Each structure stands twice: as structure tokens, then as C-alpha cells.
């Protein structure tokens, strides 16, 4: 008998389910670490099965067979994939997936770090742009404020003359135009500023009515890259005109 | 009872594999082969045909739902079914939850014993061995297996010492082994 003698009787009782309490616990503990006793338990269960076979004789009624077959026909079940067949493949795939996931995690962490740096730069740039925008708004508000007081400084005691100053950047199509001491307009008329290109027709650059003789136009954008020969002002209908309809009252020269 | 087969274990393994793939005909074959074993054990324990039919249904439905509960490489299907049927019947008798996972139950029975032509002789040998036992030994063995009594309960019922009951049960099992595997 290749079994630990101290467990021999208890193993037999365990096989028939007759062992309880601390003795059962002791046997189960021993079985977990003893292959010989596990093997003997299987044989003792086989012996118990022989005892079960001794009951052989009665046959179940035919209705039991019908009952079972009806039950399994009603109960559809999915066919499982055999782990023994696919196990190594699944295992390989699982490891590959885990490795790929690890790589993705590292890439995401790296990208996250880059994005944080980028966000920091953008935040710094945004602050600077906010400051510039604020300055531009203040400049624009000052230039266009209806209550802005304008002072023209001239040499000697000459009376103020109508003046216009256009600051134009052809590459960006931006224009700032300031005018002062303009004469009052006739009813339903307005001044219109024209960009006079080196070649081609005049381009409308803004319609305005001066307040107390002064006006400011900030015009982004005009057509890009148009080289200006000069700027001119005409008197036009209030809605403006696509082309000058009167002689210019002021024409500029490049300073 | 059981059909003749050159290799019962291999045939059982094939049936279980087919059942794993949802083969209802294989399930019917398995039932035809082993329903007698399951039913007769349950009937012996419960003494009631209706209750035994319920155990029969339960055991086979469990195989249909989870064919992997039986590992053909680790034991005899006939023996496993007999032990599982007995355990379920005892649980039913005592109105308790199953004590152990049936996947943990491995039953080693020589395949030759349950071959079709050998089956009748095996039953004769078992019954012969039981008949040869002294009544107290046979009684202790049957009380533990068919009535689900613990060794303490058997000792209390018979007035015998615990150690004697233990020895009788083990000796009885070994006598059955010896009778079928001389």
C-alpha cells in the first residue's frame, strides 16, 4: 500500500463521504501536498463506484429519456472553443497583445509629455498675444472713439488744413487711414477713400463721414500684394461707389 | 447494459467530445449507455422513482451544459457518473447544497470492468464480494455510501467504536477492489 498509513482509513471514509469535521480538513490538507494519497483516493473512489454498480438492475422509464432529449433540444448552447487546441496560440496572442499595449502606453506617455510642453508654449504665446491684442484694441478704440480730441500741430500760425494720412502694408493688405479738418459734406454724401494702384482701376478702401472734420479707417484686408501708387478721397453717395464718380478732393503722395 | 467496445474510455472520450460540439445524438448515446447506472444508484439512495428520475435528469443536463466537467483523461466515465449520482442523491436526501465541485471528483475504475461482455461478470463479482462480507462490515459500508452517514453517525447507530467503523469501511472497499482486480 503506497499511502501514508496514518491517513489510510480516513482516505477510505473520505472516498465514501463519511469523513467529517477536523479529520476531513486534515485529509484535505494532506491531499493538497501528497500525490500518492491523491492517487489512492481515486482508486478508493473507483472501489466506491463498484459498490454503486452493485445496484445495477432498475432501468429508468422511457419518459426520462424523452424528457432529457426535449430539454437539451430546447436548450441551445454555444460551442466553446477548445483551449487545449488553441491554448498556445491564444497564449501567444495574449502576450503579444500585452506587449503591444505596453508599447502603446509608453508612446502615449511620451506624447502626453510632448503635448504638455506644447501646451505650456502655447499658453505663454497666448498670454503675449493677449497683451498685443489688448494694445491693438486700445489703439483702435482711441483712433475711432467719437469723443477723441484731435490736435493738429503746425508751424507758425497757419490755419489747420485738411489732412489725410494713410499707412498701408501691401503684403498683408492692411490700411490705417486718419483724416482731419475735412470740410462738411453735402446731405446724403460721404467721403470715399481709394487705393490707386500702379496699374489698374482705383480700389474702394472705405466710406466714411468725419466727425468734427476727423475720421479714422482701419481696413483689413484689402486685396493682397497690390502696390499702391497713391491714395485719394472723393465725395460719393452715402452707400459708396464701386468706382469714383467725382474728382478727388485730396490726393496723397508717398512720404 | 454497456455496449461492447475495444476501448471504453476512448469511446467515452469521443462521445464527450461530440457533446462538447453540441451533438444531441451523442448525448442520446451517452444516456443510453449510462442512464441505468445513474438511475439505479439514485433509486437505491432515495428509494423513490420520481426523485431518482430528477437526479438522472440533473446529472445528464449538467454534462450537456458543461461537458468539460468530466475529463476523460483522468478517470472512468461510468465510475464518475456512479459517484456523482450518489453524491447528488445524498445531497437531495439531506436537502443540502452540493458539497464538492464535481470537476474535483476523479474516479479510477479499470475500463475492462465495464466492457459490455465483462459487465455482467463485474456485477457478479461485486455482489459476490458483498455477500462474502460479514454483515456489520457490509452494513457500515452501505450506510456510509448509500445513506450518507458519517462514521460518527454509523458508530452511534451501531454502537461500535469509531476506529472499528473506519477499519470496516476501508476493508470493505479494498475487498471490492480485490474481487474485481484479483
Interface residues (C-beta under 8 A of the other chain):
Chain A: X8 X9 X10 X11 X12 X13 X15 X16 X17 X18 X19 X20 X21 X41 X42 X43 X44 X45 X46 X47 X48 X49 X50 X51 X52 X53 X54 X55 X56 X57 X58 X59 X60 X61 X64 X65 X67 X68 X69 X71 X72 X73 X75 X77 X79 X80 X82
Chain B: X1 X20 X21 X22 X24 X27 X28 X31 X32 X35 X36 X37 X39 X40 X41 X43 X44 X49 X52 X53 X56 X57 X60 X61 X64 X65 X68 X75 X76 X78 X79 X80 X82 X83 X85 X86 X87 X90 X99 X105 X106 X107 X108 X109 X110 X113 X114 X122 X123 X126 X127 X130 X141 X142 X144 X145 X148 X149 X150 X151 X152 X154 X163 X166 X167 X169 X170 X173 X174 X176 X177 X180
